[in-house]
Amino acid sequence: MSDSSPPTLGTRAGTLASTEPLLDRRGFLTTAGGASIAALLASACGGGGDGAPTGVGSPSTPGALPTGIARDGSTLRVEVDRVATLRSTNGFVIVATPATVIINLGNDDYRAFTARCPHAGCLVGSVTTAGIVCPCHGSTFDVRNGRVLVGPAEQGLRALPATLATDTRVLTVNAA
């Protein structure tokens, strides 16, 4: 090449001699790494999934309700002692319809939030010590108030009224 700068992808200036590689080692690794990241992002953003949660704390099929949860329109009636994932502190359950995440913060302190990420509308996928996590783009929300901790979401999850009847151990969540 006429100058000492390495070839840049997407640009052509002159003709490469047959002994020069199209990409040097750094260029190859950069391109391969970029392609890998692009593939991961493409699968997260539209890989055919509907953003439904998987794993502990989530319903196994969309629209299904875990044992101990009943739905009446947009109101959820949760028998907390019958929902295995809500029995312990930091336990959670994600309900697809109405999209709701319910978290046990301990000492009969239950919090409920809308479970659709305001960034792209995916159903949140888990609750960790870091917060409520959306599997689509990694937005993370505070378990106490639903505020954004990590973007790309710019708005938090909406808190839903949740009232525990301590005598019956029934949590009523208004998801409207």
For each residue, the residues with C-beta under 8 A, 3 or more apart:
1: 4 5 7 13 14 16 17 20
2: 13 14
3:
4: 1
5: 1 8
6: 24 26 27
7: 1 11 16 22 23 24 27
8: 5 11
9: 23 27 31
10:
11: 7 8
12:
13: 1 2
14: 1 2
15:
16: 1 7 20 22
17: 1 20
18:
19:
20: 1 16 17
21: 24
22: 7 16
23: 7 9 27 28 31
24: 6 7 21 27 28
25: 28 29
26: 6 29 30
27: 6 7 9 23 24 30 31
28: 23 24 25 31 32
29: 25 26 32 33
30: 26 27 33 34
31: 9 23 27 28 34 35
32: 28 29 35 36
33: 29 30 36 37
34: 30 31 37 38
35: 31 32 38 39
36: 32 33 39 40
37: 33 34 40 41
38: 34 35 41 42
39: 35 36 42 43
40: 36 37 43 44
41: 37 38 44 45
42: 38 39 45 46 47
43: 39 40 46 47
44: 40 41 47 135 136 137
45: 41 42 120 136 137
46: 42 43
47: 42 43 44
48:
49: 52
50: 62 123
51: 117 121 122 123 125 134 135 136
52: 49 58 62 96 123
53: 57 58 59 94 123 124 125 126 135
54: 58 125
55: 58 125 126
56: 85
57: 53 85 91 92 93 94 126 127
58: 52 53 54 55 93 94 125 126
59: 53 62 63 64 65 66 93 94 95 96
60: 64
61: 64
62: 50 52 59 96 97
63: 59 96 97
64: 59 60 61 96
65: 59 69 70 71 95
66: 59 69 83 84 85 93 95
67: 82 83 84
68: 78 79 80 81 82 83
69: 65 66 76 77 78 79 83 93 95
70: 65 76 77
71: 65 75 76 77 95 97 98
72: 75 77
73: 176
74: 98 174 175 176
75: 71 72 172 173 174 175 176
76: 69 70 71 95 98 100 102 112 171 172 173 175
77: 69 70 71 72 170 171 172
78: 68 69 83 86 93 102 170 171 172 173
79: 68 69 82 83 168 169 170
80: 68 83 86 87 104 110 164 169 170 171
81: 68 87 169
82: 67 68 79
83: 66 67 68 69 78 79 80 86 87 93
84: 66 67 87
85: 56 57 66 91 92 93
86: 78 80 83 91 92 93 102 104 110
87: 80 81 83 84 91 104
88: 91 104
89: 104 105 106
90: 103 104 105 106 127 129
91: 57 85 86 87 88 103 104
92: 57 85 86 101 102 103 104 126 127
93: 57 58 59 66 69 78 83 85 86 101 102
94: 53 57 58 59 100 101 102 115 123 124 125
95: 59 65 66 69 71 76 98 99 100 101 102 115
96: 52 59 62 63 64 99 115 123
97: 62 63 71
98: 71 74 76 95 175 176
99: 95 96 114 115 116 123 175
100: 76 94 95 112 113 114 115 160 173 175
101: 92 93 94 95 112 113 114 115 124 127 132 157
102: 76 78 86 92 93 94 95 110 111 112 162 171 173
103: 90 91 92 110 111 112 127 132 143
104: 80 86 87 88 89 90 91 92 109 110
105: 89 90 109 110 111 143 144
106: 89 90 109
107:
108: 164 166
109: 104 105 106
110: 80 86 102 103 104 105 162 164 171
111: 102 103 105 143 144 159 162
112: 76 100 101 102 103 159 160 161 162 171 173 175
113: 100 101 132 141 146 157 158 159 160
114: 99 100 101 146 157 158 160 175
115: 94 95 96 99 100 101 123 124 157
116: 99 121 122 123 124
117: 51 120 121 122 123 124 134 136 137 139 153 157
118: 121 153 154 155 156 157
119: 122 134 136 137 139 151 152 153 154
120: 45 117 134 136 137
121: 51 116 117 118
122: 51 116 117 119 125 134 135 136 137
123: 50 51 52 53 94 96 99 115 116 117
124: 53 94 101 115 116 117 127 132 133 134 135 141 157
125: 51 53 54 55 58 94 122 133 134 135
126: 53 55 57 58 92 132 133 135
127: 57 90 92 101 103 124 131 132 133 143
128: 131 133
129: 90
130: 133 140 149 150
131: 127 128 140 141 142 143 149 150
132: 101 103 113 124 126 127 140 141 142 143 146 157
133: 124 125 126 127 128 130 138 139 140 141
134: 51 117 119 120 122 124 125 137 138 139 140 141 153
135: 44 51 53 122 124 125 126
136: 44 45 51 117 119 120 122 139
137: 44 45 117 119 120 122 134 152 153
138: 133 134 150 152
139: 117 119 133 134 136 148 150 151 152 153
140: 130 131 132 133 134 148 149 150
141: 113 124 131 132 133 134 146 147 148 149 153 156 157
142: 131 132 145 146 147 148 149 156
143: 103 105 111 127 131 132
144: 105 111
145: 142 156 159
146: 113 114 132 141 142 156 157 158 159
147: 141 142 156
148: 139 140 141 142 151 153 154 155 156
149: 130 131 140 141 142
150: 130 131 138 139 140
151: 119 139 148 154
152: 119 137 138 139
153: 117 118 119 134 137 139 141 148 156
154: 118 119 148 151
155: 118 148
156: 118 141 142 145 146 147 148 153
157: 101 113 114 115 117 118 124 132 141 146
158: 113 114 146
159: 111 112 113 145 146
160: 100 112 113 114 173 174 175
161: 112 173 174
162: 102 110 111 112 171 172 173 174
163: 171 172
164: 80 108 110 169 170 171
165: 168 169 170 171 172
166: 108 169
167:
168: 79 165
169: 79 80 81 164 165 166
170: 77 78 79 80 164 165
171: 76 77 78 80 102 110 112 162 163 164 165
172: 75 76 77 78 162 163 165
173: 75 76 78 100 102 112 160 161 162
174: 74 75 160 161 162
175: 74 75 76 98 99 100 112 114 160
176: 73 74 75 98
